[in-house]
Amino acid sequence: MKQGQPDQGVKILIANGYVIDPSQQTNAGKNLLLEDERVVGLLDRGEAIPSDCQVFDATGLIVAPGFIDLHTHLREPGQEYKETIATGTAAAVAGGWTTVCAMPNTDPVNDNPAVTRFIIEQAERARLANVFPIGALTKGSGGKELAEMGEMKAAGIVAVSDDGRPVPSAGMMRRAMEYAQGFDLPVVDHCQDDSLSKGGVMHEGCWSMVLGLRGMPAAAEEVDVLRDCLLARLTGSRVHLAHVSTSGAVAAVRAAKEAGLSVSCEVAPHHWTLTDDAVESYDTNTKMSPPLRSRDHLEALLEGMRDGTIDAIATDHAPHHADEKALEFDEAPFGITGLETAVGLAFDLVHQGIISLERLVEMCATNPARIFSLQQRGTLAKDAYADVTILDPEYAWVFDAAASKSKSRNTPFNGRKMTGAAVATIVRGRLVFLHPDYGRITKLKYREASAT
Ligand SMILES: [Zn+2]
């Protein structure tokens, strides 16, 4: 199987892998047959295979439905010095993501169908990951006037959000939910009450006191999460809470789900991996919004992932230029890159016995497809798009930010040891990423397989 081959009449057999597809309750050694852009089906080992197919050897590897990131900042249009759609999607496929959902806080903001179409066209030109734009909730994400959701939906948006900024009032959020409901669009909220968090640069707690930095209390997030859950009940809308980071947020989502509301949420890897004491270095790559929290909040996120309260893993990939991140901690912009580190950090949870591999796939593929209603994605069922993420849970590696496919390098995970990675990424039947160590990995897997 060659990289970036033509699309027509190509049959590919992903052979000898272990298929994990929660959408079909599949957790077994199977072969996966693809033809052109679509899945033909899962075949039992030993079942007859078409003679004219190319074979991709997945011995000892996990074969999963393509991973979908609900929360990516691609920066184009307007901030191409930080990232472009081409570089961002290159980072995505290298990290195992076949699909990214692009947040609208570009310049100009994606609050109209012309910007939506531009993003889709640039993604088609790059031919790497699928890109689904998210439209702005309000014009210019200014929080005052609702954006033209219907026109953007016709152009291809899959959700609406003013991410990066909170929706300033409950009244505005109610109207946005009611309007979005008319177009069957989920509302995604960056929950943060500005009247509590304004001026804050890190989590409010003992570390913000020690370091003399202004804090953002957990309550700033929790007030808005509770507000949105109440409004989900009032309006019956689909609400998705972005990057939850606090114990109160997890508890509120758990209660909303128990009450049968259409509320979902995502978590970003840095929030379960690092705590606010990392800010002691004054490294601006520990500055993000929501901020790194204290240990008790981190434990609540782990529990939420364990018990199913947290639906999805999202990267919140937020590239910034080195010059911007070189500013004083107070002045530097919020955010870190995440597309190439998320899967490795998620494997940490599997190795620690916090979540199963099945749950990892559910949070990276099955649930994201459901939350944004991405038809024929997040599954390896017959006729689904041939989007596949192939993983080696045992691959030991060290993340080198300098080798990142992203244009930006703002990550606190440079030099971090990881175990587990995406080995190959297939988007609509095309191999768009093959790990440079693939040959070495499969050789090792053969040796292991023949030894047992
Ligand atoms: Zn956000």
Boltz pocket constraint, residues with backbone or C-beta under 6 A from the ligand:
constraints:
  - pocket:
      binder: B
      contacts: [[A, 163], [A, 164], [A, 165], [A, 190], [A, 242], [A, 243], [A, 289], [A, 290]]
      max_distance: 6.0
